[in-house]
Amino acid sequence: MKPAITTPFAPMRRTPLWPVCVLFALAALLFALRLDARLAPAFWWHALVAPSDNDVAQLLVHYGDFPRVAVTLLCGAALGLAGVATQQVLRNPLAEPMTLGVFSGAWLALALATVYAPFLLTGGRDLVALAGGAAALAAVFALAARRGMSPLALILAGMIVNLCGGAFCLALAISHYDLLSGLLVWGGGSFAQHDWRVALALALRFAACALPLLLLLRPMAVFDLGETVASSLGVSMRLTRGLTLALTLLIAAFVVSAVGVIGFVGLSAPALARLAGARRLRERVIWSPLLGAALLWLADQFAQLCTARFGMAMPTGAITTLIGAPLLLAMLRRLRGRPDLTQTSTPRSTPLSPRGLRVVALASVLALALVVIVSLTLGRGLAGWHLSDAREAGALLFLRLPHVVAAAGVGVLLALSGGVVQRMTGNPMASPDLLGMSAGGALGLTGALFLTAHPDLPTLLVWCAAGSMLTLGALVLIARASSFAPDTLILAGMTLSAAFQAVSVIAVSSGDPRVIVLYNLLAGSTYNVGPAMAALVAVCALVALAAVPLCRRWLEILPLGDAVSVGLGVRIGGARLGLLMLSALLSAVATLVIGPLSFIGLMAPHMARMLGIRRAMPLLFVSAAFGATLMIGSDWLGRWVLFPQEMPAGVMATLLGGLYLILTMFRRPAQDRPGA
């Protein structure tokens, strides 16, 4: 047995030096090529330190190009440091300002201030962004604390806050597009500079936050040893965690207020550093900011290259996401820290008896009928709320009935799609929304709108279905190696959704008049739904209800595991492919009408399961009734709560679903209850 090598001549472990050098070299090469087209290399140094007042090119380079590089490097380093510090104190490799909702909270606060309180922005955007980010982070921790602050609970809480914030932002963008059009482009990450003021301010603020973080380095390193060892060493984990998160919140707020939302840098830079050999915290603190700066600089150079190539402004944040998402998906199998699903599973409930199942089914049908009647008869006018009589309701039936039918059909499709995915994966948190399938359908809609000459209804449906199917297929291929581990599914779905949203941000930045149409498609309003669309959705819902029983055997056996499924004669590959195609098609039709913003696919099966329904067919049919009820209620609330303005049904469903998930996460887990 060879003794361990402990001499000073022991081989050095690999470090992230070569990835940093490669990324910086690529970014510097692109920058040099761009700069060479504007100014001769002999004048670069003069343009940096002492530009000539008579040379316009030198002035543009001095006040435009070089400050942009400085801001990019500072933001990348700041996000890399914030990401590694957040992951360390939360002991969660998936944590960063984006996944914890800080960016969405800050951006939503800026949007609200722009529309309703512009005087708050007179002194700068920092305080507004800080308040929004702090509120979002507080909401995430309040939700995750009820589930033991597990990694999966934190990420799920962050996704809920992100989706709810995105729904609010989309609603504001639709109702106040004239005020928020510029903020939408800037919110995707804009590094355009006109002087050195932003760079200097960022440098001072970053230094003020980085120095305390470096002083907290030793207490943060104790987090790897656990609470018992930390207490014995006199380290207060709560105090250290609070100070660290406050500093990272400041960093994120400063970055958002300066350049907009920049995603994936805080997540990918520490992960790359760890995978490249930086195992200790001290090493990751050194290399993660360097990798973050290099990644963001490279992404910004690509953004400027695309801008010069296609003639439209490309948000750097969107390019960063498109670069970071495939990178994160490629290294997803090597990430550590698998959380336990039982920590965030649905509360236990007693299985329903046959009689109880009949009562629940009847109650769900009656609730659906009641919501339909209310939606067709109750509304608001200039005189307030008004209940229509039979004659008035019949006269308005041609206006209201298509909305009700379309909303009911969409609710059925989303509930069945979510239920099928949950049964197939055995994961109660799987849904078309959280796993990126609806975002894939939205990507298909974007492609149909911008890449086809005449995007009629059949074209939109085909593109939407293709986007959903490709997304879910990619998700299964990614998560298959980990046996559909919850954190892998959630991170992969979040990554795909972020990448698809980046494409939408780029489309919005184009300034094309079709952006308004895209907003309406993504928001999911039933305002323009006519009898033909309503009939199509209704037929698809009825076909889905008839097709689901044909998959009964698969849906009953697959949740039992691969070994049992094979032993019972189920061809797992064919079964999953069939269920994937069915779920993707259902999600595509629903996304075409209601957009990608909806929690119905997660919420309806979850509600049915909480009532004690275990078997596949009763669960799916009751979920379908719940989904239809929820969507009709969302459509009705969206039309009348803010009358005369209309809130899109998809946005309203997302807000209601987010509220439901928040209340669900606030409930005590079954194992914590007395007598459980």
N, C-alpha and C positions, 0 to 999 in steps of 0.2 A: 504493500500500500504506500503510495507516494505521499510524502508530507505536503501540507499546503504551502504554497510559495508566498512568503511574507517579506522577502528581502526588498530593498529599494529597487532592485533590477527586475521586479515582477512585471509581466506584460501589462500595459495600460488598457483599461477597458475602453471600448469604443465610445465616442462622444458624438453629439450632433453637429460636429464641425463641418463635415462635408455637406449635409443638407443645407446648412446655413450658407455656406460658400456658393453652392449651386444656385440657390434661390436668389441670393444677392447678385450673383454674376448674370443670371438671366435678366433680372430687373434692370441692372445697370446697363446691360447691352441694349435693351429696348429703349431705355432712356437716352443713351448716347446716340442711337440711330435717329430718334425723334429730334433730339437737340441739334444734331448735325445738319438736319434739313432746314433749320431756322437760323443757325449761327455757326460760323467757322470755329473749329476746336481751339484755335489760337486765342480766341476772345472769351472762352468759357470762364477762365479765372477772373478776368476783368469784369465780366458780367456779374459774377458772384460777389466780389468785394467792392468794386468801384465802377459801376456801369457809367458809360458816357451818356451825358444828357442829350447828345446829338444823335445817338444811335438807338432807334426805336427797337430794334431786335434785342439789343442788350437790356434795355429797360423791361421789355416783355419777359425775358428770361429771368431777370433779377427779381421782378415783382410777381411773376406768375409761376414759372416752372420750378425754380428752386424752393420757394415757400411751400409749394404743393408737395414736393418730395419731403420736406421737413415735417409737414403736418401728417403725411402718410406714415412716415417712420415713427413719429411720436404716438400716433393712434394705434398702430400695430403693436408697438412695444407695450403701451399701456394696457391694451386688451389682453395681450399675452400674459402680463404680470397679474392682471385681475383674474384671469382664468385659472392660473396655477394656484393662486392664493385661495380662491373660492373652492376649488376642488380639494385642496388640502384640509381646510377647516371643516368642510362638510363631509369629508371622506367619501366623495362621490365623483367618479371620473367623468360624469356627464354634466356636471354643473358648470355654468358660466353665466354672464349677464343675460345672454339671449334665452337660454333654457329656463332661467329663473324669472322671466317676465319683466326684467328691468328695462330692456329696450322698448318693449311694447308699451309699458306704463309711461315711460318718459315721452315717447312719441305721441301717445294719446293725450297726455297733459299739454303738450305743445299745440296739438290740434284744437283741443278745447279752448285753450287760451287765445288762439288765433281767431276763433269764431265768436266766442262769448266774452272774453276779457282781454282784448288786445293791449290794454294798459299794463298788464303784467309783464309784457315783453319789452317795455320801454327800457328797462335796465339790463336787458340781456336775457338769453334763454336758459342760463345755467340753473337758476333757482327753480324755474318751472319744471325743467327736466329732472332736477333732483327730487322735487316733491312727487312727481309722477312715478319715477323709478322707485322711490322709497315706499310709496303706497302699494305698488305692485309687489315688491319684495315682501312687505309685511303680509299681504294677502297670501302669497305663496307659503310663507312659513306658518301662518295661522292654519292653513289647510293641511300642510304636511305634518304639523305637530300632533294632530289627532291620530296619525298613523305611524308614530314613532320616528319621524324624520328619516325614514328609509330612503335609499336612492330612488326607487321607483315612485314613492309618494311625492318626493320633491319634483321629479320630472313631470309627473302627471299633473300636479298642482300648477307648475309653470306652464304647461300646455293649456290648461284651462284658462289661466289668466291671459295667455297669448291669444287664444282663440276669441275670448270675450273682448279683449282689447281690439283685435282685428275687426270684429263685428262692429264695434262702436266706430272705429275709424272709417270703415267702409260706409256706414250709414251717414257719417258726417261728410264724407267725400261726395256722396250722391246728392245730399241736400244743400251743400255749400261748395260745389265744385269750383266756383269762381274765386273763392277765398283760399281754398286748399290745393289748387292745382300745382302751384309752385312748391308748397310744402310737401306734396306727395313725391315730386321728383327729388327734392332735397332729402326727404326721409329715406330714400333708397341708398343714400351714401354719396355725397357730392364733395369732392376735394378741391374744387376750383378756388383759387386764391388770387387776390389782387394786391396784397402787401404782406408784410411779415407780422402783423399784429396777432393773428390767430395762432401762428406758430409759436411766438414768444409767450402768449398767454397759456397755451397748452404745455409748453416746456416748464413754466413755473408751477402750474397746477399738478402736472405729472410728478415733478420733483417733490412737491409738498406731500403728495400721497405715497410716493415710492419710498421715501426715507422712513416713515413710520412702519411701513410694511417690512422693510429690511430689519428694523429693530425688533419686530415681532417674529423674526425668522426662527429663532431657537424655540420659543413657545409653540409655534406652529409645527415644528418638527416632532414635538412630543405627541401630536395627534396620532402618529403612526403606531404608538405604543399602547394606546387605549386609555380609558378614563382612570383605571386603577393606578397605573404607573404615573400618569400625569398628576393625580392628586398626591401621590407619595413624593413627587418632585416639587410640589408646591405650585403647580401651574393651574390656573383657573381656566378651564376649557371654555366656559361660558363667556367670560370676559374677553379671552383671546378671540373667540369666534365672533363676538359682537363687534370688537374693534376692527377686525379684518374685513368683515362684511360691510361695515360702514365705510371703510376706505375704498373697497372695490366698488361700492355704490357711487361714491364720489367720482371715481375714475370713469365709470360708465356714463354718469350724467354729463361729465365734461366732454366726453367723446360725442355723445348724442347731440348735445347743444352746439357743438362745433361743426360736425360733418354729417350728422344723421345716423341712421341705424346701420351698423356694420356687424353682420353675423358671422359665426363660425370661427372667427379668429381666436377668441378666447377658449374655444373648445378644441380646435385642431392643433394650435401651437403647443399646448402642454402634452397632448397625446402624441404628436410627432416627436417631441423632445424625449418622452418616455420610451417610445418605440426605437428611437435612435441610440439609446444607451444612457440617458440621464435618469438614473434611478433615484438618487437622493434628492431631497427637497432643495438643498442648496444648489445643486446642478440644474434642476428644473427652473429655479428662479433666475438663473443666469441665461439659460438657453431658450426658454419659452418667449421672453420678450424679443430676443433676436430673431427667432423663427416667426413670431407674429409680425414684426416689422418687415421682414423679407417677404412674407406671404402677401401682406397688404400692399407693399410697394409693387410687387409683381402683378397683383390684380389690378392696381390702378394703371399700370402701364398697358395692360391688356384693354382696359376700359378706354383709355385714350386712343389706342390703336383702332379699336372698333368704332370710336367716334369719328376718327379721321377717315376710316374706310367706308362707313355707311352714312355719315353726315348727320348723325343725331347723338345727343348727349346720352352716354351710358353711365348709369349710377355704379360707382365702384363697389358699393355694398352688394349689389346684385351680382356683379362679376365675382366678388369674393365668395359668395354663396355657391355659385356655379362651379368654382374651382374647389372649394372646400368640401362640398357635398360628395362628389365621387371619391375624393381622398378619404373622407371619413367612412364611407361605405366600404371602401377597399380594405381598410384596417379594422373594420368592425369586429371581425372574428378574434382579433388579438386583444381587445379591450378586456380589462379585468373588472371584478366587482359585480358579480351577478347578484341581484337582490332576490329576496324571497317573495314569491307571489302572495303567500298567505298574509303578508303584512298589509297588503292593500286590496285584498279580495273583498267581494261583496259580503255583507253581513249574513250570518247563517240564518236560515229560516226553516221551519218545519215543513216537510213535503206535504203538499195538498192531498187530501183524500179525493176519491172520484166525485163525491158530492160537493166538496169545496171547489173542485175544478169547474164543475158545472155552474156554481154560483159566480165564480170569478169571470167565466166566459160570458154569462148573461149580463153581469154588471158592466163588463167592458163594452158589450154591444149597446146597452142602454146609455152609457156615457157617450158613446159615439153618436147615437141618435140625438141625444140632447144637445150636443155641441153643433150638430148639423142644423137643428131647428133654430138655435140661438143665432148662428151665423147667417141664416136666411131671413130672419125676422127682426133682429135687434141691431140698431145702428145709431149713428149720430147725424144731426143736421145743424142748421143754424140756430134752432131752438133747443138744442141739447139732445139727450138720449131719446130714442123713439122706438116703440115696438109696433111693427107693421101688422095690420090685420090681414085676413086671408086675401082680400082683393088687391091690396097694395103689394103684399108679398108675391102674389102671382104676377103682377105687372113688372116687378123688379127681378123676377126669376131669371130672365135671360142675361142679366148682368151678374148676379150673385152666384148662380148655379155653376158656371164654369170654374169660378174660383174655388168653390167648395169641392167640386169633383177633382180638380187638379191637385189641391192640397191633400185630399184624402188618398188619392193614388200615390202621390209622392211619399206620404207617411207610410203607406203599406210597403212600397218598394224599399225605402231606407231601413225600415224595421226588419224586413226579411233579409236584406243584404247584410245588415249587422248581425242578425241572429245566425245566418249561415256561416259567416266568418268566425264568429265566436265558437260555434260548435265544431267547426273544422279544425281550428287551432287549439281548442281547449283553453282559450284565454278569454276571461270575462271582460277584459278591457279592450278587446279588438273591436274595431268598427270602421266603416268606410272613411270616417272623418279623422280619427286619431292615427290610422295607418296610412294615410296619404292617398287612398283610393279616390276620394272625392276631388282632391287636388289634382290627380291625374286626369279626371274628367274635365276639370276647369282648364287644364293645359290643352286638352283636345279642343275645347271651345275656342281658346285663344288662337290655336293653330288654324282652325277652320275659318275664323273671322279674318285673319291676316294673310293666309296663304291660299285661299280659294277665291275665285272671282265672284261666285254667287252662293254665299253661305245660307242656303235655305234649310228648312227643318230636317229633311233626311240627311243632308251633309253634316249638319251640326250633330245629329244623333250618332252617325258613324264615327266621326272624329272623337266625340265624347266617349263612346264605348271603347274605341281603340286606346285612348289615353288611360281610362280606368283599368282596362285589362292588362296593358303593359306595366302599369304601376304595381298592381297586385301581383303579377307574375314575378317582377323584380323583387318585390318584398318577400315573397315566399322563397325565392332562390337565395336571398341574403340570409334569412332567418332559419333556413332548413338545417344548416350545419350546427346551429345551437339548439336544435330540437324545439324551435319556436319559443326560446326563452323570452320572458316578458320585456326585459330591458332591451334586448336586441330588436324585437318587433317595434317597440315604441321609438327607439332611437332611429331605426331605419325609416319608419313612417314619418317621423319628424324631419329627418334629413331630406327625404323625397318631397315632402310638402314645402319645405323651405326652398328647395331648388326650383320647384314649379312656381312658387310665388315670386321668385326672382325673375323668372321669365315674364310674369305678368307686370312686374315693376318696370322691366325694360320696355314692354309694350306701352305702358302708360307714359314712359319718358319720351316715346317717339313723337308725341304731340299729334298723332293721327286722329282725325275726327271720329274714327270707329272706337276710340277709347270709351266714349259715353255708352255705346252699345255693349262694350265689354263689361263696364261697371254694372249695367242692368242685368247682364247674364250672370255675373258672379254674385250679385246681391240676391238673386232669386226671387224677384217680385212676381206675383201672379197678376199684376195689374193688366198686363197685355195678353194674358192667356185667353184665347178664344175657344169656341166650341170644338174646333178641330184638335187643338192641342189637348184640351181637357179629355176629349174622347180617346186620343192616343194614350194618354197616361192611364186612363181608366182601364183600357183594354190590356195594357202592359201589366197593370196591377192584378187584374183577373187571371191573366195567363201565368203570372208568377205564383199566385195562390194555388193554381192548378198544377204547376210544375214542381213546387216544393215537395209534395208528398211522394213524387217519383224518386226523390233522393232520401227518403226516410231512413233506409237501412244505413246509408253512409253517415247520416247525421246522428244516428244512435250509436254507431260503433266507433267512429273516428275519435271521439273524446276519450275513449278508453285507452288509447295509446297505440303505437305502431305494432307492438308484439301481439296484443290481443286482436287488433284489426287483421293482421296477416293470418293469425290462427283461425279466425272466423271466415277466411276466404275473401277478404276485401282487397282489391288491388289498389293500394294506397295512392300510387301515382295517378292512375286514371280517375279515382274518386276525387282527389284534390283538384285535378285539372278541371273536371266537370263542375265542381262547386265554385272554383275560382271564376270560371267563365260565367256561371249564373250570377254570382255576386257582382262581378264587374259590370255585366249588362244592366242589372237592376240599378246599381249605383249611377251608371251613365245616364239612364233615362231620368232618374231623380235629379241629378246635377244639371241636366239640361233645363229643367224647370225652376228648381229652387236654388241652384248654385252650390258651391262647395261648403258653405257655412251652415252647418247643422249638426246637432248632437243626437238627432233622432235615432240613428243607427246604433248608438251606444245606449241611449237612455231607455228606449222602449223594451229591448230584451232584458235590460237590467231591472226594470220595474217588474216585469213578469217573473224573473228569477227570484226577486225578493219576496214575492207572494208565495213562493214554494213550488213553482212549476218546474219540473225536472225533465220530463220527456220532451223529445224534440218537436213533435207536431203540435201538441198543445202550447208549448212555449212560443213557437213561431206564429201561430194563428192569434194567440192573445197579444203577442207583441205587435202584430199587424194592426189589430184594433187599437191598441195604445198609440201606435205611430200615426194612424189616421186621425185620431182624436187630438193628439198634440199638434199636428201640422195644421188642422182646421182651426184650432184655437189660436195658434201663432199667426195664421193669416188674418183671422178676425181681429185680433189685438193690433196687428200691424196696420190694419186699415182704419181703425176707429180711435185708438188711444190718443194719437197725436193729430187727430182730425183738425184741419183739412189736409195736413201733410200725411204721407203714407210711409210707414216703416216696412221695408221689404220683409217678406215672410221668412226668408232664410236667415236674415239677421235676427229677427225676433225669436226664431226657433233656437238659434245659437245662444242668445241671451237667456232664454228660459232653460235650455239644457245646461248652460254653465251654472246657473243658479241651482238647478237640481243636483249637479255633481258637487257643487260647493257644500250644499246641505248634506249630501251623502258622505262626503269626506269628513264633515264635522261630527258625524255619528260615531259613537264609540265602537270599536271592533268588538265582535261577539266574544272573543277570548278575554276581553277586558271587563265584560259585564259580570255582575255578581250572579253566580249560579250557572255561568256559561261553561 
